Amino acid sequence: MQTYYQVAFVLFVSLYAAKALALGRCRRHATAVAVFVAALAVVVPLTWLNSPFWSDHGVERKAIFIGEPLSTLLIPTLSFLWDWTSPRLRGITPAWLWRLPLEMLVAALWFVFWSLVELVLGWTYI
């Protein structure tokens, strides 16, 4: 299970790297979106492959196919969309120095919250 969290963290950070590349290097909005969507297209299947729940009968498949990407990738994706729509935050700015740790904290809280939501939805069972 420890490897699961390590790989999920690497996937999480890789989306921030894609965000930095897209917003820092791409001159057109459409190109930045294309770069980030390409990164998502690679990372989402990796979240499925990283899931330790494939043989767990207490976890429904929708928890893997929907829940895994949502729990791991939602915060970096929302962060990209926020920066992409805000012209003053375009590119890598000093604001990233305080925002990144804050977003990592929010992502950890989101991960726990989403796990509880999956329990309530009946996607996972204890």
ZIDAVEN-V760813 format. One record per pair of residues at least 12 apart in sequence whose ideal C-beta (glycine too) atoms are under 10 Angstrom apart, sorted by the first residue. I is the first residue (numbers start at 1). J is the second residue. Records with the same first field share a line. If there is no record, write none. Layout:
I->J / J
This chain:
1->52
3->50 / 52
4->50 / 51 / 52 / 53 / 68
5->50 / 52 / 111
6->50
7->46 / 47 / 49 / 50 / 51 / 52 / 72
8->46 / 47 / 50 / 51 / 68 / 71 / 72 / 73 / 111
9->72 / 104 / 107
10->43 / 46 / 50
11->39 / 42 / 43 / 44 / 46 / 47 / 50 / 68 / 69 / 72 / 73 / 76
12->43 / 47 / 72 / 73 / 75 / 76 / 103 / 104 / 107 / 111
13->76 / 100 / 104
14->39 / 42 / 43 / 46 / 73 / 76
15->36 / 39 / 40 / 42 / 43 / 72 / 73 / 75 / 76 / 77 / 79 / 80
16->39 / 75 / 76 / 79 / 80 / 96 / 100 / 103 / 104
17->39 / 76
18->32 / 35 / 36 / 37 / 38 / 39 / 40 / 42 / 43 / 76 / 80
19->32 / 35 / 36 / 39 / 76 / 77 / 79 / 80 / 81 / 83 / 84 / 92 / 96
20->80 / 83 / 91 / 92 / 96 / 100
21->35 / 36 / 39 / 92
22->34 / 35 / 36 / 37 / 38 / 39 / 80 / 83 / 84
23->35 / 36 / 80 / 83 / 84 / 89 / 90 / 91 / 92 / 93 / 96
24->90 / 91 / 92 / 93
25->91 / 92
26->84 / 90 / 91
29->84 / 85 / 87 / 90
32->80 / 83 / 84 / 90
33->80 / 81 / 84
35->80
36->76 / 77 / 80 / 81 / 84
37->77 / 80
39->73 / 76 / 77 / 80
40->69 / 73 / 76 / 77 / 80
43->69 / 72 / 73 / 76 / 77
44->65 / 68 / 69 / 72 / 73
45->69
46->68 / 69 / 72 / 73
47->64 / 65 / 67 / 68 / 69 / 70 / 71 / 72 / 73
48->61 / 64 / 65 / 68 / 69
49->64 / 68
50->64 / 68 / 72
51->63 / 64 / 65 / 67 / 68 / 69 / 72
52->64 / 68
53->67 / 68 / 124
56->124 / 125
57->125
58->123 / 124 / 125 / 126
59->118 / 123 / 124 / 125
60->118 / 121 / 122 / 123 / 124 / 125
61->123
62->118 / 121 / 122 / 123 / 124
63->114 / 115 / 118 / 119 / 121 / 122 / 123 / 124 / 125
64->123 / 124
66->118 / 121 / 123
67->114 / 115 / 117 / 118 / 121 / 123 / 124
68->114 / 118
70->110 / 111 / 114 / 117 / 118
71->107 / 110 / 111 / 112 / 113 / 114 / 115 / 117 / 118
72->107 / 110 / 111 / 114
73->107
74->106 / 107 / 110 / 111 / 114
75->103 / 104 / 105 / 106 / 107 / 108 / 109 / 110 / 111
76->103 / 104 / 107
78->103 / 106 / 107 / 110
79->96 / 99 / 100 / 102 / 103 / 106 / 107
82->99 / 103
83->95 / 96 / 99
